[in-house]
C-alpha cells in the first residue's frame, strides 16, 4: 500500500536477486534506476560514499537499510547511468541483479513484489556474498547451501 509521496529508498534486492513488481491500482509510481553493471552499481555506491561517508563509518551497510534517498541528479553529475520510469496500474517493473532502484508514489496505490532467481543469477549471488563480506552484512540466505 502506498500513500502520496511514500517512498522506496535506493537499494538493490537482497542477494542481488531479480524482482518483479506489479502495480494493481491507484496513483502511479515514479521509479529511478541504475543498471547492475560496474559503472551503474559501483557508481551509485561511490556517490553514496562521497556524500554520506560519516554515516557509513558508523553503519557500513547503510544502503541495505533502505532508508536513504538522494536526488538522481547527483548520479547524473557523477556520470552514473540513471533512468526514470512512471509505472501505472496494470504494469510490471522487473529489476535485474545488483540494479539499484528507488522512487515514490504519486498517490494512494496498491502494489505487489516478489524476488526470484534464474540459473543466470548464480554468479550474481556469488558477487553479493563477496560484497556483503566487505560491508560486514549477513546474507539473507546461504547460496552455498
The first five atom37 places (N, CA, C, CB, O) and aatype in JSON, in Angstrom:
{
  "aatype": [20, 20, 20, 20, 20, 20, 20, 20, 20, 20, 20, 20, 20, 20, 20, 20, 20, 20, 20, 20, 20, 20, 20, 20, 20, 20, 20, 20, 20, 20, 20, 20, 20, 20, 20, 20, 20, 20, 20, 20, 20, 20, 20, 20, 20, 20, 20, 20, 20, 20, 20, 20, 20, 20, 20, 20, 20, 20, 20, 20, 20, 20, 20, 20, 20, 20, 20, 20, 20, 20, 20, 20, 20, 20, 20, 20, 20, 20, 20, 20, 20, 20, 20, 20, 20, 20, 20, 20, 20, 20, 20, 20, 20, 20, 20, 20, 20, 20, 20, 20, 20, 20, 20, 20, 20, 20, 20, 20, 20, 20, 20, 20, 20, 20, 20, 20, 20, 20, 20, 20, 20, 20, 20, 20, 20, 20, 20, 20, 20, 20, 20, 20, 20, 20, 20, 20, 20, 20, 20, 20, 20, 20, 20, 20, 20],
  "atom_mask": [
    [1, 1, 1, 1, 1],
    [1, 1, 1, 1, 1],
    [1, 1, 1, 1, 1],
    [1, 1, 1, 1, 1],
    [1, 1, 1, 1, 1],
    [1, 1, 1, 1, 1],
    [1, 1, 1, 1, 1],
    [1, 1, 1, 1, 1],
    [1, 1, 1, 1, 1],
    [1, 1, 1, 1, 1],
    [1, 1, 1, 1, 1],
    [1, 1, 1, 1, 1],
    [1, 1, 1, 1, 1],
    [1, 1, 1, 1, 1],
    [1, 1, 1, 1, 1],
    [1, 1, 1, 1, 1],
    [1, 1, 1, 1, 1],
    [1, 1, 1, 1, 1],
    [1, 1, 1, 1, 1],
    [1, 1, 1, 1, 1],
    [1, 1, 1, 1, 1],
    [1, 1, 1, 1, 1],
    [1, 1, 1, 1, 1],
    [1, 1, 1, 1, 1],
    [1, 1, 1, 1, 1],
    [1, 1, 1, 1, 1],
    [1, 1, 1, 1, 1],
    [1, 1, 1, 1, 1],
    [1, 1, 1, 1, 1],
    [1, 1, 1, 1, 1],
    [1, 1, 1, 1, 1],
    [1, 1, 1, 1, 1],
    [1, 1, 1, 1, 1],
    [1, 1, 1, 1, 1],
    [1, 1, 1, 1, 1],
    [1, 1, 1, 1, 1],
    [1, 1, 1, 1, 1],
    [1, 1, 1, 1, 1],
    [1, 1, 1, 1, 1],
    [1, 1, 1, 1, 1],
    [1, 1, 1, 1, 1],
    [1, 1, 1, 1, 1],
    [1, 1, 1, 1, 1],
    [1, 1, 1, 1, 1],
    [1, 1, 1, 1, 1],
    [1, 1, 1, 1, 1],
    [1, 1, 1, 1, 1],
    [1, 1, 1, 1, 1],
    [1, 1, 1, 1, 1],
    [1, 1, 1, 1, 1],
    [1, 1, 1, 1, 1],
    [1, 1, 1, 1, 1],
    [1, 1, 1, 1, 1],
    [1, 1, 1, 1, 1],
    [1, 1, 1, 1, 1],
    [1, 1, 1, 1, 1],
    [1, 1, 1, 1, 1],
    [1, 1, 1, 1, 1],
    [1, 1, 1, 1, 1],
    [1, 1, 1, 1, 1],
    [1, 1, 1, 1, 1],
    [1, 1, 1, 1, 1],
    [1, 1, 1, 1, 1],
    [1, 1, 1, 1, 1],
    [1, 1, 1, 1, 1],
    [1, 1, 1, 1, 1],
    [1, 1, 1, 1, 1],
    [1, 1, 1, 1, 1],
    [1, 1, 1, 1, 1],
    [1, 1, 1, 1, 1],
    [1, 1, 1, 1, 1],
    [1, 1, 1, 1, 1],
    [1, 1, 1, 1, 1],
    [1, 1, 1, 1, 1],
    [1, 1, 1, 1, 1],
    [1, 1, 1, 1, 1],
    [1, 1, 1, 1, 1],
    [1, 1, 1, 1, 1],
    [1, 1, 1, 1, 1],
    [1, 1, 1, 1, 1],
    [1, 1, 1, 1, 1],
    [1, 1, 1, 1, 1],
    [1, 1, 1, 1, 1],
    [1, 1, 1, 1, 1],
    [1, 1, 1, 1, 1],
    [1, 1, 1, 1, 1],
    [1, 1, 1, 1, 1],
    [1, 1, 1, 1, 1],
    [1, 1, 1, 1, 1],
    [1, 1, 1, 1, 1],
    [1, 1, 1, 1, 1],
    [1, 1, 1, 1, 1],
    [1, 1, 1, 1, 1],
    [1, 1, 1, 1, 1],
    [1, 1, 1, 1, 1],
    [1, 1, 1, 1, 1],
    [1, 1, 1, 1, 1],
    [1, 1, 1, 1, 1],
    [1, 1, 1, 1, 1],
    [1, 1, 1, 1, 1],
    [1, 1, 1, 1, 1],
    [1, 1, 1, 1, 1],
    [1, 1, 1, 1, 1],
    [1, 1, 1, 1, 1],
    [1, 1, 1, 1, 1],
    [1, 1, 1, 1, 1],
    [1, 1, 1, 1, 1],
    [1, 1, 1, 1, 1],
    [1, 1, 1, 1, 1],
    [1, 1, 1, 1, 1],
    [1, 1, 1, 1, 1],
    [1, 1, 1, 1, 1],
    [1, 1, 1, 1, 1],
    [1, 1, 1, 1, 1],
    [1, 1, 1, 1, 1],
    [1, 1, 1, 1, 1],
    [1, 1, 1, 1, 1],
    [1, 1, 1, 1, 1],
    [1, 1, 1, 1, 1],
    [1, 1, 1, 1, 1],
    [1, 1, 1, 1, 1],
    [1, 1, 1, 1, 1],
    [1, 1, 1, 1, 1],
    [1, 1, 1, 1, 1],
    [1, 1, 1, 1, 1],
    [1, 1, 1, 1, 1],
    [1, 1, 1, 1, 1],
    [1, 1, 1, 1, 1],
    [1, 1, 1, 1, 1],
    [1, 1, 1, 1, 1],
    [1, 1, 1, 1, 1],
    [1, 1, 1, 1, 1],
    [1, 1, 1, 1, 1],
    [1, 1, 1, 1, 1],
    [1, 1, 1, 1, 1],
    [1, 1, 1, 1, 1],
    [1, 1, 1, 1, 1],
    [1, 1, 1, 1, 1],
    [1, 1, 1, 1, 1],
    [1, 1, 1, 1, 1],
    [1, 1, 1, 1, 1],
    [1, 1, 1, 1, 1],
    [1, 1, 1, 1, 1],
    [1, 1, 1, 1, 1],
    [1, 1, 1, 1, 1]
  ],
  "atom_positions": [
    [[0.85, -1.17, 0.0], [0.0, 0.0, 0.0], [0.89, 1.23, 0.0], [-0.96, 0.0, 1.22], [1.81, 1.34, 0.81]],
    [[0.64, 2.13, -0.88], [1.4, 3.37, -0.93], [0.48, 4.57, -0.7], [2.12, 3.5, -2.28], [-0.72, 4.51, -0.98]],
    [[1.05, 5.62, -0.2], [0.34, 6.89, 0.0], [1.02, 7.94, -0.86], [0.34, 7.31, 1.51], [2.06, 7.69, -1.45]],
    [[0.44, 9.11, -0.93], [1.03, 10.2, -1.67], [2.44, 10.46, -1.12], [0.15, 11.48, -1.58], [2.6, 10.73, 0.07]],
    [[3.43, 10.39, -1.97], [4.84, 10.63, -1.68], [5.5, 9.59, -0.79], [4.98, 11.96, -1.04], [6.63, 9.79, -0.36]],
    [[4.82, 8.46, -0.5], [5.55, 7.41, 0.21], [6.67, 6.92, -0.72], [4.59, 6.21, 0.65], [6.49, 6.85, -1.93]],
    [[7.81, 6.58, -0.12], [8.97, 6.29, -0.96], [9.52, 4.9, -0.7], [10.05, 7.32, -0.72], [9.28, 4.28, 0.34]],
    [[10.26, 4.43, -1.68], [11.1, 3.24, -1.52], [12.5, 3.74, -1.88], [10.61, 2.0, -2.43], [12.8, 4.03, -3.04]],
    [[13.34, 3.81, -0.85], [14.65, 4.44, -0.98], [15.61, 3.57, -1.78], [15.24, 4.72, 0.4], [15.36, 2.38, -2.01]],
    [[16.71, 4.18, -2.21], [17.71, 3.48, -3.03], [18.12, 2.16, -2.4], [18.93, 4.37, -3.23], [18.46, 2.1, -1.22]],
    [[18.08, 1.12, -3.19], [18.51, -0.22, -2.75], [18.61, -1.12, -3.96], [17.54, -0.81, -1.7], [18.11, -0.81, -5.04]],
    [[19.26, -2.26, -3.77], [19.12, -3.36, -4.71], [18.59, -4.54, -3.91], [20.5, -3.7, -5.44], [18.6, -4.51, -2.68]],
    [[18.14, -5.56, -4.58], [17.47, -6.66, -3.89], [18.47, -7.51, -3.11], [16.71, -7.53, -4.9], [19.64, -7.63, -3.48]],
    [[17.98, -8.1, -2.02], [18.8, -8.99, -1.21], [19.44, -10.06, -2.08], [17.96, -9.65, -0.1], [18.82, -10.6, -2.99]],
    [[20.69, -10.35, -1.79], [21.48, -11.35, -2.51], [21.52, -11.08, -4.02], [20.89, -12.75, -2.26], [21.78, -11.98, -4.82]],
    [[21.27, -9.84, -4.4], [21.26, -9.42, -5.82], [20.25, -10.19, -6.66], [22.64, -9.59, -6.42], [20.48, -10.44, -7.84]],
    [[19.14, -10.57, -6.04], [18.09, -11.28, -6.78], [17.4, -10.37, -7.78], [17.07, -11.86, -5.8], [17.51, -9.15, -7.71]],
    [[16.68, -10.97, -8.71], [15.76, -10.24, -9.57], [14.53, -9.9, -8.75], [15.38, -11.09, -10.85], [14.29, -10.51, -7.7]],
    [[13.74, -8.93, -9.21], [12.42, -8.71, -8.62], [11.44, -8.38, -9.73], [12.45, -7.57, -7.55], [11.82, -7.87, -10.79]],
    [[10.19, -8.69, -9.47], [9.12, -8.29, -10.37], [8.08, -7.58, -9.52], [8.5, -9.52, -11.15], [7.66, -8.09, -8.47]],
    [[7.66, -6.42, -9.97], [6.75, -5.55, -9.23], [5.52, -5.28, -10.09], [7.45, -4.22, -8.83], [5.64, -4.82, -11.22]],
    [[4.35, -5.57, -9.54], [3.1, -5.35, -10.26], [2.32, -4.24, -9.57], [2.26, -6.65, -10.34], [2.18, -4.24, -8.35]],
    [[1.8, -3.31, -10.36], [1.01, -2.19, -9.85], [-0.47, -2.54, -10.06], [1.39, -0.82, -10.56], [-0.97, -2.51, -11.18]],
    [[-1.16, -2.86, -8.96], [-2.56, -3.27, -9.05], [-3.5, -2.11, -9.32], [-2.97, -3.97, -7.77], [-4.31, -2.17, -10.25]],
    [[-3.41, -1.04, -8.53], [-4.39, 0.05, -8.63], [-3.85, 1.31, -7.97], [-5.74, -0.36, -8.0], [-2.94, 1.26, -7.14]],
    [[-4.44, 2.44, -8.36], [-4.13, 3.69, -7.69], [-3.2, 4.59, -8.48], [-3.54, 3.42, -6.36], [-2.98, 4.4, -9.67]],
    [[-2.65, 5.57, -7.76], [-1.75, 6.54, -8.37], [-0.49, 5.89, -8.88], [-1.4, 7.63, -7.39], [-0.07, 4.85, -8.37]],
    [[0.12, 6.49, -9.89], [1.35, 5.92, -10.46], [2.52, 5.98, -9.47], [1.73, 6.66, -11.74], [2.47, 6.68, -8.46]],
    [[3.56, 5.21, -9.8], [4.79, 5.21, -9.02], [5.91, 5.73, -9.91], [5.13, 3.79, -8.47], [6.07, 5.29, -11.05]],
    [[6.68, 6.66, -9.38], [7.86, 7.17, -10.07], [9.05, 6.34, -9.64], [8.09, 8.7, -9.77], [9.37, 6.27, -8.45]],
    [[9.7, 5.7, -10.59], [10.88, 4.87, -10.33], [12.12, 5.56, -10.91], [10.7, 3.46, -10.94], [12.06, 6.24, -11.93]],
    [[13.25, 5.35, -10.22], [14.56, 5.71, -10.73], [15.42, 4.45, -10.63], [15.2, 6.93, -9.93], [15.27, 3.68, -9.68]],
    [[16.3, 4.26, -11.57], [17.12, 3.04, -11.53], [18.49, 3.24, -12.14], [16.42, 1.93, -12.24], [18.69, 4.07, -13.03]],
    [[19.42, 2.46, -11.63], [20.78, 2.38, -12.18], [21.05, 0.92, -12.52], [21.86, 2.93, -11.16], [20.7, 0.04, -11.74]],
    [[21.65, 0.65, -13.66], [21.91, -0.74, -14.02], [22.85, -1.41, -13.02], [22.51, -0.82, -15.42], [23.63, -0.75, -12.33]],
    [[22.78, -2.73, -12.95], [23.61, -3.5, -12.05], [25.02, -3.71, -12.55], [22.99, -4.81, -11.79], [25.73, -4.59, -12.06]],
    [[25.44, -2.92, -13.52], [26.79, -3.0, -14.06], [27.79, -2.34, -13.12], [26.85, -2.34, -15.45], [27.41, -1.68, -12.16]],
    [[29.06, -2.53, -13.41], [30.11, -1.9, -12.6], [29.92, -0.38, -12.6], [31.52, -2.26, -13.15], [29.98, 0.25, -11.54]],
    [[29.69, 0.21, -13.77], [29.52, 1.67, -13.86], [28.27, 2.13, -13.13], [29.47, 2.11, -15.32], [28.28, 3.18, -12.49]],
    [[27.19, 1.37, -13.23], [25.93, 1.77, -12.6], [25.92, 1.55, -11.1], [24.8, 1.03, -13.22], [25.74, 2.5, -10.33]],
    [[26.11, 0.3, -10.67], [26.01, -0.03, -9.25], [27.16, 0.56, -8.45], [25.99, -1.55, -9.07], [26.94, 1.19, -7.41]],
    [[28.39, 0.37, -8.92], [29.53, 0.93, -8.18], [29.52, 2.45, -8.24], [30.85, 0.39, -8.73], [29.96, 3.11, -7.3]],
    [[29.03, 3.0, -9.35], [28.91, 4.46, -9.45], [27.97, 5.01, -8.4], [28.44, 4.85, -10.83], [28.29, 6.01, -7.75]],
    [[26.8, 4.38, -8.23], [25.86, 4.81, -7.2], [26.48, 4.66, -5.82], [24.55, 4.02, -7.29], [26.36, 5.55, -4.98]],
    [[27.13, 3.54, -5.57], [27.77, 3.31, -4.26], [28.83, 4.36, -3.98], [28.39, 1.9, -4.19], [28.97, 4.81, -2.85]],
    [[29.58, 4.77, -5.0], [30.61, 5.79, -4.81], [30.0, 7.16, -4.52], [31.5, 5.88, -6.05], [30.51, 7.9, -3.68]],
    [[28.91, 7.5, -5.2], [28.2, 8.76, -4.9], [27.69, 8.72, -3.47], [27.03, 9.01, -5.89], [27.81, 9.7, -2.73]],
    [[27.13, 7.61, -3.08], [26.62, 7.42, -1.71], [27.75, 7.62, -0.7], [25.99, 5.99, -1.56], [27.58, 8.33, 0.29]],
    [[28.9, 6.99, -0.96], [30.05, 7.11, -0.05], [30.55, 8.55, 0.02], [31.19, 6.18, -0.5], [30.91, 9.03, 1.09]],
    [[30.57, 9.22, -1.12], [31.08, 10.59, -1.17], [30.22, 11.53, -0.32], [31.13, 11.09, -2.63], [30.74, 12.4, 0.37]],
    [[28.91, 11.36, -0.39], [28.01, 12.28, 0.29], [27.66, 11.86, 1.72], [26.75, 12.41, -0.51], [27.22, 12.69, 2.51]],
    [[27.86, 10.59, 2.05], [27.47, 10.1, 3.37], [28.6, 9.35, 4.07], [26.25, 9.19, 3.26], [28.35, 8.41, 4.82]],
    [[29.83, 9.75, 3.83], [30.96, 9.0, 4.36], [30.96, 8.91, 5.9], [32.26, 9.63, 3.9], [31.39, 7.9, 6.45]],
    [[30.48, 9.95, 6.59], [30.44, 9.89, 8.07], [29.44, 8.84, 8.55], [30.07, 11.27, 8.65], [29.72, 8.09, 9.48]],
    [[28.28, 8.8, 7.91], [27.26, 7.8, 8.29], [27.73, 6.39, 8.0], [25.93, 8.08, 7.55], [27.43, 5.46, 8.75]],
    [[28.47, 6.21, 6.91], [28.95, 4.89, 6.53], [30.03, 4.36, 7.47], [29.49, 4.92, 5.13], [30.2, 3.15, 7.59]],
    [[30.74, 5.25, 8.14], [31.71, 4.79, 9.14], [30.99, 4.12, 10.3], [32.57, 5.98, 9.65], [31.48, 3.14, 10.86]],
    [[29.82, 4.64, 10.67], [29.01, 4.07, 11.75], [28.25, 2.83, 11.29], [28.02, 5.12, 12.29], [28.13, 1.85, 12.03]],
    [[27.73, 2.89, 10.06], [26.87, 1.84, 9.53], [27.32, 1.48, 8.12], [25.37, 2.28, 9.54], [26.78, 2.02, 7.15]],
    [[28.3, 0.56, 7.98], [28.84, 0.25, 6.64], [27.8, -0.28, 5.66], [29.94, -0.74, 6.77], [27.96, -0.12, 4.45]],
    [[26.74, -0.93, 6.16], [25.73, -1.49, 5.27], [24.5, -0.59, 5.15], [25.31, -2.88, 5.76], [23.39, -1.08, 4.94]],
    [[24.69, 0.72, 5.3], [23.58, 1.68, 5.29], [22.7, 1.56, 4.06], [24.12, 3.08, 5.39], [21.47, 1.67, 4.18]],
    [[23.27, 1.34, 2.89], [22.45, 1.22, 1.67], [21.46, 0.07, 1.76], [23.35, 1.03, 0.45], [20.38, 0.15, 1.18]],
    [[21.81, -0.99, 2.47], [20.9, -2.13, 2.56], [19.77, -1.9, 3.56], [21.67, -3.37, 2.94], [18.86, -2.72, 3.66]],
    [[19.82, -0.8, 4.31], [18.75, -0.48, 5.25], [17.53, 0.12, 4.56], [19.26, 0.46, 6.31], [16.45, 0.21, 5.16]],
    [[17.68, 0.54, 3.32], [16.6, 1.13, 2.51], [15.98, 2.33, 3.23], [15.52, 0.07, 2.2], [14.76, 2.45, 3.32]],
    [[16.84, 3.21, 3.74], [16.37, 4.38, 4.48], [16.87, 5.7, 3.91], [16.79, 4.27, 5.91], [16.57, 6.76, 4.45]],
    [[17.62, 5.65, 2.82], [18.24, 6.87, 2.31], [17.89, 7.08, 0.84], [19.77, 6.81, 2.49], [18.1, 6.2, 0.0]],
    [[17.37, 8.25, 0.55], [17.05, 8.63, -0.82], [17.85, 9.89, -1.13], [15.51, 8.86, -1.03], [17.96, 10.78, -0.28]],
    [[18.39, 9.99, -2.33], [19.04, 11.21, -2.77], [18.67, 11.43, -4.23], [20.58, 11.13, -2.58], [18.26, 10.5, -4.93]],
    [[18.82, 12.64, -4.66], [18.4, 13.03, -6.0], [19.16, 12.28, -7.09], [18.58, 14.53, -6.17], [20.38, 12.14, -7.0]],
    [[18.45, 11.8, -8.1], [19.13, 11.19, -9.25], [20.08, 12.17, -9.94], [18.09, 10.67, -10.25], [20.98, 11.77, -10.67]],
    [[19.86, 13.46, -9.69], [20.75, 14.47, -10.28], [22.19, 14.29, -9.79], [20.25, 15.89, -9.93], [23.13, 14.52, -10.56]],
    [[22.37, 13.88, -8.53], [23.72, 13.62, -8.03], [24.4, 12.52, -8.84], [23.67, 13.22, -6.55], [25.61, 12.57, -9.08]],
    [[23.62, 11.53, -9.26], [24.16, 10.45, -10.08], [24.53, 10.97, -11.47], [23.16, 9.3, -10.2], [25.6, 10.66, -11.99]],
    [[23.64, 11.77, -12.04], [23.93, 12.34, -13.36], [25.2, 13.18, -13.34], [22.75, 13.19, -13.84], [26.02, 13.09, -14.26]],
    [[25.36, 14.0, -12.3], [26.55, 14.84, -12.19], [27.82, 14.03, -12.08], [26.42, 15.78, -11.0], [28.9, 14.5, -12.45]],
    [[27.72, 12.8, -11.56], [28.88, 11.91, -11.43], [28.99, 10.96, -12.62], [28.78, 11.11, -10.13], [29.78, 10.01, -12.57]],
    [[28.23, 11.19, -13.68], [28.23, 10.36, -14.89], [27.83, 8.92, -14.63], [29.6, 10.39, -15.53], [28.31, 8.0, -15.3]],
    [[26.96, 8.71, -13.64], [26.42, 7.38, -13.36], [25.15, 7.23, -14.19], [26.12, 7.18, -11.81], [24.29, 8.12, -14.15]],
    [[25.0, 6.15, -14.95], [23.78, 5.98, -15.74], [22.56, 5.82, -14.83], [23.91, 4.76, -16.68], [22.56, 4.99, -13.92]],
    [[21.56, 6.62, -15.08], [20.33, 6.57, -14.28], [19.15, 6.8, -15.22], [20.35, 7.63, -13.12], [19.23, 7.62, -16.14]],
    [[18.07, 6.08, -14.99], [16.88, 6.25, -15.82], [15.68, 6.43, -14.92], [16.69, 5.04, -16.76], [15.74, 6.17, -13.72]],
    [[14.57, 6.89, -15.51], [13.34, 7.03, -14.74], [12.2, 6.39, -15.51], [13.04, 8.51, -14.43], [12.23, 6.27, -16.73]],
    [[11.18, 6.0, -14.74], [10.05, 5.28, -15.3], [8.82, 5.61, -14.47], [10.31, 3.74, -15.33], [8.89, 5.64, -13.24]],
    [[7.71, 5.85, -15.11], [6.44, 6.06, -14.41], [5.6, 4.8, -14.6], [5.69, 7.34, -14.95], [5.2, 4.47, -15.71]],
    [[5.34, 4.11, -13.49], [4.59, 2.84, -13.52], [3.12, 3.11, -13.21], [5.18, 1.82, -12.51], [2.79, 3.73, -12.2]],
    [[2.24, 2.64, -14.1], [0.79, 2.82, -13.97], [0.14, 1.48, -13.6], [0.18, 3.38, -15.28], [0.75, 0.43, -13.76]],
    [[-1.11, 1.52, -13.1], [-1.81, 0.26, -12.8], [-1.83, -0.67, -14.0], [-3.24, 0.55, -12.33], [-1.99, -0.24, -15.14]],
    [[-1.65, -1.96, -13.72], [-1.63, -2.97, -14.78], [-0.25, -3.19, -15.39], [-2.59, -2.59, -15.86], [-0.11, -4.01, -16.29]],
    [[0.76, -2.47, -14.91], [2.1, -2.59, -15.47], [3.04, -3.31, -14.5], [2.65, -1.21, -15.83], [2.89, -3.22, -13.29]],
    [[4.02, -4.0, -15.08], [5.06, -4.69, -14.33], [6.37, -3.9, -14.45], [5.24, -6.15, -14.84], [6.61, -3.24, -15.47]],
    [[7.19, -3.97, -13.42], [8.58, -3.5, -13.48], [9.44, -4.65, -13.01], [8.81, -2.19, -12.59], [9.18, -5.24, -11.95]],
    [[10.45, -4.98, -13.79], [11.4, -6.04, -13.42], [12.74, -5.37, -13.12], [11.54, -7.12, -14.57], [13.23, -4.54, -13.9]],
    [[13.33, -5.74, -11.99], [14.68, -5.25, -11.69], [15.65, -6.42, -11.81], [14.75, -4.6, -10.26], [15.3, -7.57, -11.52]],
    [[16.84, -6.12, -12.25], [17.84, -7.14, -12.51], [18.87, -7.18, -11.38], [18.53, -6.87, -13.85], [18.96, -6.26, -10.57]],
    [[19.66, -8.26, -11.32], [20.63, -8.4, -10.24], [21.53, -7.18, -10.09], [21.48, -9.63, -10.48], [22.07, -6.65, -11.07]],
    [[21.67, -6.75, -8.85], [22.51, -5.65, -8.42], [22.03, -4.28, -8.87], [23.9, -5.86, -8.91], [22.65, -3.27, -8.52]],
    [[20.95, -4.19, -9.64], [20.45, -2.9, -10.12], [19.83, -2.12, -8.96], [19.43, -3.1, -11.27], [18.89, -2.59, -8.32]],
    [[20.35, -0.93, -8.72], [19.79, -0.07, -7.68], [18.55, 0.63, -8.2], [20.83, 0.97, -7.19], [18.47, 0.99, -9.38]],
    [[17.57, 0.81, -7.33], [16.35, 1.49, -7.7], [15.73, 2.14, -6.47], [15.37, 0.52, -8.36], [16.0, 1.75, -5.33]],
    [[14.89, 3.12, -6.72], [14.18, 3.83, -5.67], [13.12, 4.68, -6.32], [15.15, 4.69, -4.81], [13.08, 4.81, -7.55]],
    [[12.25, 5.26, -5.51], [11.21, 6.1, -6.08], [10.17, 6.46, -5.05], [10.56, 5.42, -7.25], [10.39, 6.37, -3.84]],
    [[8.99, 6.87, -5.56], [7.92, 7.28, -4.66], [6.57, 7.14, -5.36], [8.14, 8.74, -4.2], [6.48, 7.05, -6.58]],
    [[5.53, 7.12, -4.54], [4.16, 7.02, -5.03], [3.6, 8.41, -5.3], [3.27, 6.26, -4.02], [3.89, 9.36, -4.57]],
    [[2.8, 8.52, -6.35], [2.19, 9.8, -6.7], [0.73, 9.85, -6.26], [2.29, 10.05, -8.2], [-0.05, 10.67, -6.75]],
    [[0.37, 8.98, -5.35], [-0.98, 8.92, -4.81], [-1.19, 7.56, -4.18], [-2.04, 9.19, -5.89], [-0.35, 6.67, -4.32]],
    [[-2.3, 7.39, -3.48], [-2.58, 6.07, -2.88], [-2.55, 4.99, -3.95], [-3.94, 6.08, -2.15], [-3.1, 5.17, -5.03]],
    [[-1.93, 3.85, -3.64], [-1.86, 2.78, -4.62], [-1.64, 1.43, -3.93], [-0.74, 3.05, -5.63], [-1.36, 1.36, -2.73]],
    [[-1.77, 0.38, -4.73], [-1.56, -0.98, -4.25], [-0.61, -1.66, -5.21], [-2.92, -1.77, -4.12], [-0.84, -1.69, -6.42]],
    [[0.46, -2.2, -4.67], [1.45, -2.89, -5.49], [1.82, -4.22, -4.85], [2.69, -2.03, -5.69], [1.48, -4.48, -3.69]],
    [[2.51, -5.03, -5.59], [2.94, -6.34, -5.12], [4.29, -6.64, -5.75], [1.89, -7.46, -5.46], [4.51, -6.34, -6.92]],
    [[5.2, -7.24, -4.98], [6.53, -7.55, -5.5], [7.01, -8.89, -4.96], [7.53, -6.44, -5.14], [6.63, -9.31, -3.87]],
    [[7.84, -9.54, -5.76], [8.45, -10.8, -5.33], [9.85, -10.88, -5.94], [7.57, -12.03, -5.77], [10.1, -10.41, -7.05]],
    [[10.76, -11.49, -5.18], [12.11, -11.75, -5.68], [12.14, -13.14, -6.32], [13.16, -11.65, -4.54], [11.37, -14.02, -5.96]],
    [[13.06, -13.3, -7.28], [13.22, -14.61, -7.91], [14.63, -14.75, -8.45], [12.19, -14.82, -9.04], [15.36, -13.77, -8.56]],
    [[15.0, -15.97, -8.76], [16.32, -16.26, -9.32], [16.16, -17.14, -10.55], [17.23, -16.94, -8.27], [15.24, -17.95, -10.65]],
    [[17.07, -16.97, -11.47], [17.18, -17.82, -12.64], [18.55, -18.5, -12.57], [17.0, -17.0, -13.99], [19.37, -18.1, -11.74]],
    [[18.81, -19.49, -13.41], [20.16, -20.09, -13.38], [21.27, -19.05, -13.62], [20.26, -21.19, -14.44], [22.37, -19.19, -13.09]],
    [[20.99, -18.02, -14.4], [21.98, -16.98, -14.67], [22.3, -16.14, -13.43], [21.49, -16.07, -15.8], [23.32, -15.46, -13.38]],
    [[21.42, -16.18, -12.44], [21.61, -15.4, -11.22], [22.78, -15.9, -10.38], [20.35, -15.41, -10.39], [23.37, -15.12, -9.63]],
    [[23.14, -17.17, -10.47], [24.11, -17.79, -9.56], [25.39, -16.96, -9.44], [24.45, -19.2, -10.03], [25.87, -16.75, -8.32]],
    [[25.95, -16.5, -10.53], [27.19, -15.71, -10.45], [26.95, -14.38, -9.73], [27.74, -15.44, -11.87], [27.85, -13.88, -9.05]],
    [[25.76, -13.8, -9.87], [25.44, -12.56, -9.16], [25.34, -12.82, -7.65], [24.12, -11.96, -9.68], [25.73, -11.97, -6.85]],
    [[24.81, -13.98, -7.28], [24.74, -14.35, -5.87], [26.12, -14.48, -5.25], [23.98, -15.65, -5.71], [26.32, -14.09, -4.1]],
    [[27.06, -15.01, -6.01], [28.45, -15.11, -5.54], [29.01, -13.7, -5.32], [29.33, -15.9, -6.57], [29.66, -13.44, -4.31]],
    [[28.75, -12.8, -6.27], [29.2, -11.4, -6.13], [28.58, -10.74, -4.9], [28.86, -10.6, -7.39], [29.26, -10.0, -4.19]],
    [[27.3, -11.01, -4.65], [26.62, -10.44, -3.48], [27.29, -10.91, -2.2], [25.12, -10.82, -3.48], [27.5, -10.12, -1.28]],
    [[27.63, -12.2, -2.13], [28.31, -12.72, -0.95], [29.62, -11.98, -0.69], [28.59, -14.22, -1.11], [29.91, -11.63, 0.46]],
    [[30.39, -11.75, -1.73], [31.67, -11.04, -1.57], [31.44, -9.61, -1.12], [32.46, -11.06, -2.89], [32.15, -9.11, -0.24]],
    [[30.46, -8.93, -1.71], [30.17, -7.55, -1.32], [29.7, -7.5, 0.14], [29.1, -6.93, -2.26], [30.13, -6.63, 0.9]],
    [[28.83, -8.41, 0.52], [28.34, -8.43, 1.9], [29.48, -8.64, 2.89], [27.29, -9.54, 2.08], [29.48, -8.03, 3.96]],
    [[30.44, -9.48, 2.55], [31.6, -9.66, 3.44], [32.35, -8.33, 3.62], [32.55, -10.75, 2.86], [32.82, -8.03, 4.71]],
    [[32.45, -7.56, 2.55], [33.21, -6.3, 2.6], [32.53, -5.24, 3.46], [33.43, -5.76, 1.2], [33.2, -4.33, 3.95]],
    [[31.21, -5.34, 3.65], [30.49, -4.35, 4.46], [29.95, -4.97, 5.75], [29.34, -3.74, 3.66], [29.13, -4.36, 6.44]],
    [[30.41, -6.17, 6.08], [30.01, -6.87, 7.32], [28.5, -7.07, 7.41], [30.48, -6.09, 8.54], [27.9, -6.86, 8.46]],
    [[27.9, -7.49, 6.32], [26.47, -7.77, 6.28], [26.27, -9.26, 6.06], [25.76, -6.95, 5.17], [26.97, -9.88, 5.26]],
    [[25.31, -9.83, 6.78], [24.97, -11.23, 6.55], [24.06, -11.36, 5.34], [24.29, -11.85, 7.8], [23.28, -10.45, 5.03]],
    [[24.16, -12.49, 4.66], [23.26, -12.73, 3.54], [21.88, -13.11, 4.07], [23.82, -13.85, 2.62], [21.74, -13.56, 5.21]],
    [[20.88, -12.93, 3.23], [19.52, -13.28, 3.63], [19.35, -14.8, 3.64], [18.5, -12.63, 2.68], [18.65, -15.35, 4.49]],
    [[20.0, -15.47, 2.69], [20.02, -16.94, 2.67], [21.38, -17.38, 2.16], [18.86, -17.53, 1.79], [22.07, -16.64, 1.45]],
    [[21.76, -18.57, 2.51], [23.07, -19.09, 2.13], [23.0, -19.69, 0.73], [23.56, -20.14, 3.14], [22.3, -20.68, 0.5]],
    [[23.71, -19.1, -0.17], [23.78, -19.63, -1.53], [24.58, -20.94, -1.54], [24.41, -18.61, -2.49], [24.3, -21.84, -2.34]],
    [[25.55, -21.02, -0.66], [26.39, -22.23, -0.61], [25.59, -23.47, -0.26], [27.52, -22.04, 0.39], [25.87, -24.56, -0.77]],
    [[24.59, -23.31, 0.6], [23.75, -24.46, 0.97], [22.84, -24.83, -0.15], [22.94, -24.17, 2.21], [22.06, -25.78, -0.02]]
  ]
}
